Amino acid sequence: MYVLRSSLLPACLLLAFLHLTGAQNQPVVTVTNSGNVQVFRTETANLNCSFASTVPLTVQSVSWYKLNEDGTQGAPFLVYVTNSPIQADANRLTELGLTDRVSFQSDSTSITIQETAQPDTGTFRCEVDPIFPGGGVASSVDTNLTVVVLPQVTIAQLPLTAYVQEDVTLTCQSGSFPGSTYNWTRVDGAALPGGATFYEGYELVLPKAVLSDAGQYRCVADNGYGTDTGTYLLTLHDRTTTKPPTQPPNPETTKAGGDEETPKPRTTDSTGLVVGLVLGLLAAIVLAAGIIYYCRNKGSGSSKKAEKKTKQQSAGSQSRHADMEAGTGRPESWEAPKPRNDSPKKRTGVFDTTDVVGPADDDLDYSKQDIKPPGPDGKNGVHDKRNLDGYV
């Protein structure tokens, strides 16, 4: 009996130690959600998360992740620890495009994503880790978020014009998520042309089209959440006719024999317009320079002529002053006018100057007449000083 009790003592001590440390009361955490979430683009998405523990938890952490395309977890973008501020990884939020759009709800476990966009679609993970009492294992749950984008059919070219015996392709695309399926019909209810094929669903190919293939075609896109419709107007021209059914002939594309060549699209030649503008600008510059040059030269020529005239007048004035100082009373270049032909009247000893206009001393023959030449003061001769005032 003593031996048995001695062997049980270590076991009892171990159980007591485990009880004191709480190892036998390790918490078991179960995390749940309310299922996958589907919202339309720009709507708010609520990703719920809740947990239960076999042992009341005093401190726990809640972390949110978005799984990568390869399924790896990566870094958490939001973490909340009991009685601590929320920790947000700014780099991770930027990488996921969730900056300023995601936050914890009031229960500090669920999150809300506002203004959802198609890239938000993916798998989000909520993980709860018991901190105290410790010893437990973290548990998590995944929520699949789908952001639905309704179909919006876009048609590249309306109306579509082609020629007979050519392959015609009608394209119908829609930026939807999930992807759409496409259905082609004719608006008039007729069956699709024989030989029509579909390429990846959104393209309808009409091989070697004929005139009867012309008309309206309807495309319907459906992604399971909504539909959208687009309508094509197909016009076909026959090359063997002189003009299309609904268009007048184009003289630039009609041959002499009546056959019409493939019309070439008209484009605006912007190069000619630019060259014309440049040449016009250069011509304006040259014209302005010529006007400025002409005005300057005209003003300079007028100044030169005035200056020359002033110099000539000054030279003449100086010459007259010089002659006056020399005692001649007239310039050296002065020539006396000839007497009138009707008679210089001469009397003995007296020369009558009434009919003479400005006689000069050189014109008088003092050797044949008893007349003395006038002196500088006009008193030595017999001339009447009144008739000589004009020559002094």
Sequence and secondary structure as in RCSB ss.txt:
>XXXX:A:sequence
MYVLRSSLLPACLLLAFLHLTGAQNQPVVTVTNSGNVQVFRTETANLNCSFASTVPLTVQSVSWYKLNEDGTQGA
PFLVYVTNSPIQADANRLTELGLTDRVSFQSDSTSITIQETAQPDTGTFRCEVDPIFPGGGVASSVDTNLTVVVL
PQVTIAQLPLTAYVQEDVTLTCQSGSFPGSTYNWTRVDGAALPGGATFYEGYELVLPKAVLSDAGQYRCVADNGY
GTDTGTYLLTLHDRTTTKPPTQPPNPETTKAGGDEETPKPRTTDSTGLVVGLVLGLLAAIVLAAGIIYYCRNKGS
GSSKKAEKKTKQQSAGSQSRHADMEAGTGRPESWEAPKPRNDSPKKRTGVFDTTDVVGPADDDLDYSKQDIKPPG
PDGKNGVHDKRNLDGYV
>XXXX:A:secstr
 HHHHHHHHHHHHHHHHHHHHTGGG  BEEEE S  EEEETTS EEE  EEEESS  SEEEEEEEE  TTS    
 SEEEETTS  EE HHHHHHHT TTTEEE TTSS EEE S  GGG EEEEEEEEEEES   B EEEEEEEEEEB 
  EE S SSEEEETTS EEEE EE  BS  EEEEEETTS    TT EEETTTEEEETT  GGG EEEEEEEE SS
 EEEEEEEEEEE TTSSS TTS   TTTB TTS B         HHHHHHHHHHHHHHHHHHHHHHHHHHHHHHH
HHHHHHHHHHHHHHHHHHHHHHHHHHT SS TT       TT   EETTEE  TT SS  GGGS TTTSS     
TTS SSSS HHHHGGG 
